[in-house]
Amino acid sequence: MSDSGKFIVVFKDHVTSEQISKYAAEVKAAGGEIKDRYDEGAGILNGFSATIPSSFKASLAGDDLVSYIEPDGVVTIQ
């Protein structure tokens, strides 16, 4: 996965866990790797973090069910 990056993918509120599972499978099929699912259990937000190949990220970002995609990273406060 040399041409990929770590991202958080957030789906619109009405997207179901089953639909998100479909997208997670598509990321894996494209050569990516799902790190964490946030829509299961605590339901922090509707989405997942993943390593996504750049060729697939463009099509995912243009999808109507995706609210936004942002780089995954560490956030700190003072």
C-alpha positions in Angstrom: 0.0 0.0 0.0 2.6 2.5 -1.0 0.2 5.1 -2.4 -2.3 5.3 0.5 -3.0 7.4 3.6 -4.8 7.1 6.9 -8.2 8.8 7.0 -11.4 9.0 9.0 -14.5 8.5 6.8 -17.7 10.0 8.2 -21.0 9.1 6.7 -24.3 11.1 6.8 -26.5 10.4 9.8 -29.1 8.3 8.0 -26.5 5.8 6.7 -26.9 2.4 8.4 -24.2 0.1 9.8 -25.0 -2.4 7.0 -24.2 0.3 4.4 -21.0 1.2 6.2 -20.0 -2.4 6.3 -20.4 -2.5 2.5 -18.1 0.5 2.1 -15.6 -1.0 4.5 -15.5 -4.2 2.4 -14.9 -2.0 -0.7 -12.0 -0.3 1.0 -10.5 -3.7 1.8 -11.1 -4.9 -1.8 -9.3 -1.8 -3.1 -6.2 -2.7 -1.0 -7.0 -0.7 2.1 -7.3 -1.6 5.7 -10.0 -0.7 8.2 -8.6 0.3 11.6 -11.6 1.2 13.8 -15.4 1.2 13.3 -17.0 4.1 15.1 -20.7 3.4 14.3 -20.7 0.1 16.4 -21.0 -0.1 20.1 -20.7 3.4 21.6 -21.7 5.0 18.3 -19.2 7.8 18.5 -19.8 8.8 14.9 -21.1 7.2 11.8 -18.0 5.9 10.1 -14.5 4.3 10.4 -10.8 5.0 10.3 -8.8 3.3 7.6 -5.8 3.2 5.4 -7.2 4.0 2.0 -5.4 3.9 -1.4 -5.5 7.3 -3.0 -7.1 5.9 -6.2 -10.1 4.7 -4.1 -10.3 7.8 -1.8 -11.3 10.0 -4.7 -14.4 7.9 -5.6 -15.3 7.5 -1.9 -15.1 11.3 -1.3 -17.5 11.9 -4.2 -20.1 9.5 -2.8 -23.5 11.0 -1.8 -23.6 9.0 1.5 -20.2 10.3 2.6 -20.4 13.4 4.7 -16.6 14.0 4.8 -13.1 12.4 4.8 -10.3 13.9 6.8 -6.7 12.8 7.6 -6.4 10.6 10.7 -4.0 12.0 13.3 -3.4 12.7 16.9 -5.2 15.7 18.5 -3.9 17.3 21.7 -5.0 20.1 23.9 -2.9 22.3 26.2 
